[in-house]
Amino acid sequence: MAKGTLLYAQSGGVTAVINATASGVIAQARARKVKVLAARNGILGALREDLVDTGLESAAAIAALAHTPGGAFGSCRYKLGPLDRDRARYERLLDVFRAHDVRWFLYNGGNDSADTAWKVSQLAAEFGYPLSCIGVPKTIDNDLAVTDNSPGFGSAAKYTAVSVREAALDVQAMAETSTRVFVYEAMGRHAGWLAAAAGLAGQSPDQAPQVILFPERAYDEAAFLARVDKVVKKVGWCVVVASEGIRDKDGRFVADAGGGTDAFGHTQLGGVAAQLAARVKDTLGYKVHWTVPDYLQRSARHVASRTDWEQALAVGKAAVEYALKDMNAVMPAIVRTSAAPYRWKIEPAPLHKVANHEKTMPAGFIRKDGFGITAKARDYLQPLIRGEAPLPWDRDGLPRYVTLKNVAVKKKLPRWEG
């Protein structure tokens, strides 16, 4: 039995399959006879010494995590600053690690989480504390560098493509006497991957979504309205998919919720669909409906991609193996080894090449007119939404999910007042 404790934490917005990663981590650690603690509400739980003992959960409950959405241990949006500015917090983390003999720290999140894991590894090395820090990939925005794609994205992409295709059938049926234009707002602050995934719903420019707006391209209202008008006159109706983060030529967000910034310094967005719908109605006179699926995009476990689910499990298991091999400051990355047939594997990637880097849509994935995806994008995206992830259903017609006991371990340090 390896000596020491493994600490696992979830960070940022959760996904339909982040608990599959947690399940992979815990099951693999148990197989290696390693004790696993989980931080309640991400890095905040580690700072507060609010840790739960996963060893008190049954094997069946851990297995059920693999098909349960949300974040089983709670997550948070909380960013630690540079080492020199936030040194007290980082040292507090090391104090907690020492108190509970944590030798392996697995942080399951996106760019900022990779940065935190990297910085913690640096401080541990400075203090001579034996600690392996592993970043575990997760994001529905698909904006993590180095990895081919991010666990969580494939399921959100599948939900988006399915929802847009189904909504398009509704709009088409009602267009003659009712709604002519439907606007769907997809998550994506700087990267248009989810909006692009909507393009899988149709096979030609006349099929929905006939208009996609990407944050990688400056929003041109005149061109947008002209395109919508042209589609409606030709097809009879139009479905628009817009990333929440589209900006005008001056770099201003088209939708700014006016709520300041979050813990990561991100402007609060929301309402781009409503704004676009209003402009279409006021300028073109068409009846418009719009929707903001928001959290539904990342929580829709009932339509999760099997590819995504399998990759989420795989990165969790690989993270444990990397940790137990005393690998440090790395992340299990997905490598696409074959496009047709689709094949992939997991390889370690240095955290410093992931941390705070952002992967946006390649120019070759966006059509020249800026309103749709190319064949290259379709070839990249399509394998990621394939298959249906296993999900048990109860007799009441609802999915069978699990809630863990999450029994806290006894605290050994003074209360954190940070």
Solvent accessible surface area in square Angstrom, and as a share of the most:
residue,aa,sasa,rsa
1,M,164,0.73
2,A,38,0.30
3,K,185,0.78
4,G,14,0.14
5,T,8,0.05
6,L,0,0.00
7,L,0,0.00
8,Y,0,0.00
9,A,0,0.00
10,Q,0,0.00
11,S,4,0.03
12,G,11,0.10
13,G,14,0.13
14,V,28,0.16
15,T,0,0.00
16,A,4,0.03
17,V,1,0.01
18,I,3,0.01
19,N,1,0.00
20,A,0,0.00
21,T,2,0.01
22,A,0,0.00
23,S,6,0.04
24,G,1,0.01
25,V,0,0.00
26,I,0,0.00
27,A,48,0.37
28,Q,44,0.19
29,A,0,0.00
30,R,80,0.29
31,A,77,0.60
32,R,108,0.39
33,K,134,0.57
34,V,6,0.04
35,K,95,0.40
36,V,5,0.03
37,L,3,0.01
38,A,0,0.00
39,A,0,0.00
40,R,66,0.24
41,N,55,0.28
42,G,0,0.00
43,I,1,0.00
44,L,28,0.14
45,G,1,0.01
46,A,0,0.00
47,L,0,0.00
48,R,109,0.40
49,E,1,0.01
50,D,33,0.17
51,L,0,0.00
52,V,1,0.00
53,D,29,0.15
54,T,2,0.01
55,G,53,0.51
56,L,87,0.43
57,E,9,0.04
58,S,63,0.41
59,A,75,0.58
60,A,76,0.59
61,A,16,0.13
62,I,5,0.03
63,A,62,0.48
64,A,20,0.15
65,L,1,0.00
66,A,14,0.11
67,H,27,0.12
68,T,12,0.07
69,P,25,0.16
70,G,24,0.23
71,G,26,0.25
72,A,25,0.19
73,F,4,0.02
74,G,20,0.19
75,S,29,0.19
76,C,17,0.10
77,R,116,0.42
78,Y,51,0.20
79,K,77,0.33
80,L,2,0.01
81,G,6,0.06
82,P,58,0.37
83,L,35,0.18
84,D,124,0.64
85,R,176,0.64
86,D,16,0.08
87,R,79,0.29
88,A,83,0.64
89,R,72,0.26
90,Y,1,0.00
91,E,57,0.26
92,R,28,0.10
93,L,0,0.00
94,L,1,0.01
95,D,61,0.32
96,V,0,0.00
97,F,0,0.00
98,R,105,0.38
99,A,27,0.21
100,H,15,0.07
101,D,60,0.31
102,V,0,0.00
103,R,73,0.27
104,W,16,0.06
105,F,0,0.00
106,L,0,0.00
107,Y,5,0.02
108,N,0,0.00
109,G,4,0.04
110,G,15,0.15
111,N,26,0.13
112,D,25,0.13
113,S,4,0.03
114,A,4,0.03
115,D,5,0.02
116,T,6,0.03
117,A,0,0.00
118,W,78,0.27
119,K,30,0.13
120,V,2,0.01
121,S,6,0.04
122,Q,78,0.35
123,L,1,0.00
124,A,1,0.01
125,A,73,0.57
126,E,108,0.48
127,F,92,0.38
128,G,63,0.60
129,Y,22,0.08
130,P,82,0.52
131,L,14,0.07
132,S,7,0.04
133,C,0,0.00
134,I,0,0.00
135,G,2,0.02
136,V,2,0.01
137,P,0,0.00
138,K,11,0.05
139,T,15,0.09
140,I,13,0.07
141,D,38,0.20
142,N,0,0.00
143,D,16,0.08
144,L,1,0.00
145,A,17,0.13
146,V,80,0.46
147,T,3,0.01
148,D,32,0.16
149,N,2,0.01
150,S,0,0.00
151,P,3,0.02
152,G,1,0.01
153,F,0,0.00
154,G,1,0.01
155,S,2,0.01
156,A,0,0.00
157,A,0,0.00
158,K,19,0.08
159,Y,29,0.11
160,T,0,0.00
161,A,7,0.06
162,V,53,0.31
163,S,23,0.15
164,V,0,0.00
165,R,121,0.44
166,E,110,0.50
167,A,25,0.19
168,A,8,0.06
169,L,112,0.56
170,D,89,0.46
171,V,8,0.05
172,Q,101,0.45
173,A,84,0.65
174,M,97,0.43
175,A,6,0.05
176,E,154,0.69
177,T,123,0.72
178,S,26,0.17
179,T,11,0.06
180,R,72,0.26
181,V,0,0.00
182,F,27,0.11
183,V,0,0.00
184,Y,6,0.02
185,E,7,0.03
186,A,1,0.01
187,M,26,0.12
188,G,1,0.01
189,R,47,0.17
190,H,60,0.27
191,A,4,0.03
192,G,0,0.00
193,W,5,0.02
194,L,1,0.01
195,A,0,0.00
196,A,0,0.00
197,A,0,0.00
198,A,0,0.00
199,G,5,0.05
200,L,13,0.07
201,A,10,0.08
202,G,5,0.05
203,Q,123,0.55
204,S,52,0.34
205,P,74,0.46
206,D,59,0.31
207,Q,89,0.39
208,A,8,0.06
209,P,13,0.08
210,Q,1,0.00
211,V,0,0.00
212,I,2,0.01
213,L,12,0.06
214,F,3,0.01
215,P,19,0.12
216,E,51,0.23
217,R,89,0.33
218,A,66,0.51
219,Y,29,0.11
220,D,82,0.43
221,E,59,0.27
222,A,76,0.59
223,A,42,0.33
224,F,1,0.00
225,L,14,0.07
226,A,62,0.48
227,R,42,0.15
228,V,0,0.00
229,D,30,0.15
230,K,130,0.55
231,V,7,0.04
232,V,4,0.02
233,K,154,0.65
234,K,140,0.59
235,V,46,0.27
236,G,23,0.22
237,W,21,0.08
238,C,0,0.00
239,V,0,0.00
240,V,0,0.00
241,V,0,0.00
242,A,0,0.00
243,S,0,0.00
244,E,32,0.14
245,G,0,0.00
246,I,1,0.01
247,R,73,0.27
248,D,34,0.18
249,K,169,0.72
250,D,86,0.45
251,G,34,0.32
252,R,153,0.56
253,F,38,0.16
254,V,32,0.19
255,A,0,0.00
256,D,81,0.42
257,A,49,0.38
258,G,67,0.64
259,G,46,0.45
260,G,46,0.45
261,T,90,0.52
262,D,52,0.27
263,A,56,0.43
264,F,30,0.13
265,G,52,0.50
266,H,59,0.27
267,T,37,0.22
268,Q,93,0.41
269,L,20,0.10
270,G,29,0.28
271,G,22,0.21
272,V,0,0.00
273,A,0,0.00
274,A,33,0.25
275,Q,80,0.36
276,L,2,0.01
277,A,6,0.04
278,A,48,0.37
279,R,96,0.35
280,V,0,0.00
281,K,121,0.51
282,D,103,0.54
283,T,70,0.40
284,L,48,0.24
285,G,60,0.58
286,Y,34,0.13
287,K,108,0.46
288,V,24,0.14
289,H,98,0.44
290,W,124,0.44
291,T,43,0.25
292,V,54,0.31
293,P,9,0.06
294,D,66,0.34
295,Y,130,0.50
296,L,105,0.52
297,Q,3,0.01
298,R,29,0.11
299,S,46,0.30
300,A,8,0.06
301,R,3,0.01
302,H,108,0.48
303,V,25,0.14
304,A,2,0.02
305,S,0,0.00
306,R,96,0.35
307,T,15,0.08
308,D,1,0.01
309,W,35,0.12
310,E,63,0.28
311,Q,0,0.00
312,A,0,0.00
313,L,32,0.16
314,A,24,0.18
315,V,0,0.00
316,G,0,0.00
317,K,87,0.37
318,A,17,0.13
319,A,0,0.00
320,V,0,0.00
321,E,40,0.18
322,Y,20,0.08
323,A,0,0.00
324,L,30,0.15
325,K,139,0.59
326,D,107,0.56
327,M,54,0.24
328,N,62,0.32
329,A,23,0.18
330,V,20,0.11
331,M,2,0.01
332,P,0,0.00
333,A,3,0.02
334,I,1,0.01
335,V,48,0.28
336,R,53,0.19
337,T,74,0.43
338,S,33,0.21
339,A,71,0.55
340,A,95,0.74
341,P,84,0.53
342,Y,24,0.09
343,R,133,0.48
344,W,71,0.25
345,K,93,0.39
346,I,38,0.19
347,E,66,0.30
348,P,64,0.40
349,A,3,0.02
350,P,51,0.32
351,L,0,0.00
352,H,92,0.41
353,K,109,0.46
354,V,0,0.00
355,A,7,0.05
356,N,84,0.43
357,H,92,0.41
358,E,84,0.38
359,K,46,0.19
360,T,57,0.33
361,M,9,0.04
362,P,61,0.38
363,A,83,0.65
364,G,38,0.37
365,F,28,0.12
366,I,8,0.04
367,R,56,0.20
368,K,205,0.87
369,D,75,0.39
370,G,9,0.08
371,F,28,0.12
372,G,3,0.02
373,I,16,0.08
374,T,35,0.20
375,A,75,0.58
376,K,138,0.59
377,A,0,0.00
378,R,56,0.20
379,D,98,0.51
380,Y,26,0.10
381,L,0,0.00
382,Q,66,0.29
383,P,4,0.02
384,L,1,0.01
385,I,23,0.11
386,R,116,0.42
387,G,32,0.31
388,E,125,0.56
389,A,10,0.07
390,P,58,0.37
391,L,30,0.15
392,P,39,0.25
393,W,128,0.45
394,D,54,0.28
395,R,253,0.92
396,D,104,0.54
397,G,49,0.47
398,L,114,0.57
399,P,29,0.18
400,R,117,0.43
401,Y,88,0.33
402,V,37,0.21
403,T,130,0.75
404,L,16,0.08
405,K,132,0.56
406,N,26,0.13
407,V,66,0.38
408,A,56,0.44
409,V,29,0.17
410,K,175,0.74
411,K,111,0.47
412,K,131,0.56
413,L,48,0.24
414,P,105,0.66
415,R,198,0.72
416,W,46,0.16
417,E,142,0.64
418,G,61,0.59
